[in-house]
Amino acid sequence: VRLQVQNVEKPLYRGTFHCFQSIIKQESAFGLYKGIGSPMMGLTFINALVFGVQGNTLRALGKDTPLNQFLAGSAAGAIQCVICCPMELAKTRMQLQGTGEYKLKTKNYKNSLDCLVKIYKKEGLRGINRGMVSTFIRETPSFGFYFLTYDCMTRYLGCEADDSYVIPKLLFSGGMSGIVSWLSTYPMDVIKSRLQADGVGGVTQYKGILDCVRKSYHEEGWRVFTRGLTSTLLRAFPVNAATFATVTVFLMYMRPEDNIP
C-alpha cells in the first residue's frame, strides 16, 4: 500500500526492501503491523464465504471442468467483496496513518473499527464502500484464476490422500495459485488502493476509476500499475499455500473414509 500510493515527485521508498527497512527504522517493527485488526476481523468471514460459495457453486454447475472451476471461483470472489472492500479500506487508512513517524503526533484513528465508524459518520455507507467497483473488478476474475490454477496444479501433481508428499504438493499448488491470481488483476489493485487512500489529508485527487487510471498513467507511466508487485508476490505465496493446504486437509479428514479422494 505504501509503495502503491506514494508521491512520485517525493518518493519515500526506493523499493520493497527499502520500504521494509524504513518502516522498521522510523516506526519500529510494530509499524509493519499497522492495520492488522481489519484483516484479523474480516479474513475469517472472507475465507468462509469464498470456499463455501465456490464449493456450492461448483456442485450447482454439475460438472467439475476448468471453466466451471473458473466460474465458481469468480462467483466466490464477487460475493466476498461485500466484506473485503470495507476491510481493505480500513487497512489502507490505518497503514498510511503516521507514515515515517515513530510516535504519532496526531492519531486520526485508534484502530480499524474506529476508522470505519468515523468514515461512516462522515461519509455514510458510500464512504465505507469506497473502492467497491474496483474491488469487484479485481476480485471476480482473480478468484476465478485462483481456483482454476489450484485445480490444474493439484491434478498435474497428483495430490491424492494416500500420497506421502501430499502436504508439500498442496502447499506448492496453493502458493502458485496465489501468485497467478494476483498477477492476473494486479493493476486494478493499484487503482483500488489509490482510490481508497484518496482523501487522506483532506485532498481528493480522483473522480473515479477511469480518472485514476488516466492521471496515474499520465504522471508516472505504465510502471505505476506494477508498484508494490514484489512485496505482494512475496506475501502471496506463503499466505495462499497455508490457506489452501489447511482447507484441503481439513476437508479430507472431515469427509467419510470412502469419499476422501
Solvent accessible surface area in square Angstrom, and as a share of the most:
residue,aa,sasa,rsa
1,V,47,0.27
2,R,17,0.06
3,L,16,0.08
4,Q,7,0.03
5,V,37,0.22
6,Q,23,0.10
7,N,86,0.44
8,V,61,0.35
9,E,146,0.66
10,K,160,0.68
11,P,79,0.50
12,L,108,0.54
13,Y,8,0.03
14,R,205,0.75
15,G,26,0.25
16,T,26,0.15
17,F,137,0.57
18,H,46,0.20
19,C,13,0.08
20,F,106,0.44
21,Q,117,0.52
22,S,11,0.07
23,I,15,0.08
24,I,69,0.35
25,K,179,0.76
26,Q,76,0.34
27,E,8,0.04
28,S,29,0.19
29,A,56,0.44
30,F,173,0.72
31,G,6,0.06
32,L,62,0.31
33,Y,134,0.51
34,K,43,0.18
35,G,6,0.06
36,I,84,0.43
37,G,31,0.30
38,S,2,0.01
39,P,24,0.15
40,M,142,0.63
41,M,87,0.39
42,G,6,0.06
43,L,83,0.41
44,T,96,0.56
45,F,126,0.53
46,I,10,0.05
47,N,55,0.28
48,A,69,0.54
49,L,56,0.28
50,V,1,0.01
51,F,36,0.15
52,G,32,0.31
53,V,27,0.16
54,Q,18,0.08
55,G,16,0.15
56,N,88,0.45
57,T,33,0.19
58,L,31,0.15
59,R,162,0.59
60,A,89,0.69
61,L,75,0.37
62,G,60,0.58
63,K,150,0.63
64,D,76,0.39
65,T,49,0.29
66,P,83,0.52
67,L,119,0.59
68,N,20,0.10
69,Q,12,0.06
70,F,49,0.21
71,L,78,0.39
72,A,0,0.00
73,G,0,0.00
74,S,13,0.08
75,A,32,0.25
76,A,0,0.00
77,G,0,0.00
78,A,24,0.19
79,I,82,0.42
80,Q,1,0.01
81,C,3,0.02
82,V,105,0.60
83,I,52,0.26
84,C,4,0.02
85,C,0,0.00
86,P,20,0.13
87,M,18,0.08
88,E,20,0.09
89,L,0,0.00
90,A,0,0.00
91,K,30,0.13
92,T,1,0.00
93,R,16,0.06
94,M,20,0.09
95,Q,45,0.20
96,L,28,0.14
97,Q,16,0.07
98,G,14,0.13
99,T,43,0.25
100,G,34,0.32
101,E,59,0.27
102,Y,147,0.56
103,K,158,0.67
104,L,50,0.25
105,K,180,0.76
106,T,109,0.63
107,K,124,0.53
108,N,89,0.46
109,Y,32,0.12
110,K,150,0.64
111,N,75,0.39
112,S,4,0.03
113,L,106,0.53
114,D,28,0.14
115,C,0,0.00
116,L,30,0.15
117,V,64,0.37
118,K,84,0.36
119,I,6,0.03
120,Y,108,0.41
121,K,160,0.68
122,K,173,0.73
123,E,65,0.29
124,G,24,0.23
125,L,124,0.62
126,R,214,0.78
127,G,3,0.03
128,I,30,0.15
129,N,47,0.24
130,R,66,0.24
131,G,13,0.13
132,M,54,0.24
133,V,95,0.55
134,S,0,0.00
135,T,0,0.00
136,F,98,0.41
137,I,75,0.38
138,R,5,0.02
139,E,14,0.06
140,T,32,0.18
141,P,43,0.27
142,S,11,0.07
143,F,31,0.13
144,G,0,0.00
145,F,75,0.31
146,Y,14,0.05
147,F,9,0.04
148,L,40,0.20
149,T,22,0.13
150,Y,25,0.09
151,D,18,0.09
152,C,62,0.37
153,M,40,0.18
154,T,23,0.13
155,R,144,0.53
156,Y,185,0.70
157,L,51,0.25
158,G,32,0.31
159,C,23,0.14
160,E,87,0.39
161,A,39,0.30
162,D,134,0.69
163,D,34,0.18
164,S,101,0.65
165,Y,148,0.56
166,V,14,0.08
167,I,78,0.40
168,P,73,0.46
169,K,52,0.22
170,L,2,0.01
171,L,68,0.34
172,F,93,0.39
173,S,0,0.00
174,G,0,0.00
175,G,0,0.00
176,M,59,0.26
177,S,0,0.00
178,G,0,0.00
179,I,35,0.18
180,V,49,0.28
181,S,8,0.05
182,W,47,0.16
183,L,91,0.45
184,S,46,0.30
185,T,15,0.08
186,Y,4,0.01
187,P,62,0.39
188,M,36,0.16
189,D,11,0.06
190,V,0,0.00
191,I,3,0.01
192,K,5,0.02
193,S,2,0.01
194,R,13,0.05
195,L,18,0.09
196,Q,0,0.00
197,A,12,0.09
198,D,7,0.04
199,G,26,0.25
200,V,67,0.39
201,G,77,0.74
202,G,70,0.67
203,V,103,0.59
204,T,93,0.54
205,Q,99,0.44
206,Y,26,0.10
207,K,187,0.79
208,G,27,0.26
209,I,37,0.19
210,L,141,0.70
211,D,11,0.06
212,C,0,0.00
213,V,50,0.29
214,R,148,0.54
215,K,71,0.30
216,S,1,0.01
217,Y,122,0.46
218,H,157,0.70
219,E,101,0.45
220,E,35,0.16
221,G,27,0.26
222,W,162,0.57
223,R,169,0.62
224,V,2,0.01
225,F,33,0.14
226,T,59,0.34
227,R,44,0.16
228,G,14,0.14
229,L,40,0.20
230,T,74,0.43
231,S,43,0.28
232,T,12,0.07
233,L,42,0.21
234,L,101,0.50
235,R,114,0.42
236,A,1,0.01
237,F,67,0.28
238,P,77,0.48
239,V,80,0.46
240,N,18,0.09
241,A,6,0.05
242,A,53,0.41
243,T,29,0.17
244,F,5,0.02
245,A,8,0.06
246,T,89,0.52
247,V,37,0.21
248,T,30,0.18
249,V,34,0.20
250,F,123,0.51
251,L,74,0.37
252,M,27,0.12
253,Y,165,0.63
254,M,123,0.55
255,R,102,0.37
256,P,87,0.54
257,E,149,0.67
258,D,131,0.68
259,N,86,0.44
260,I,34,0.17
261,P,136,0.85
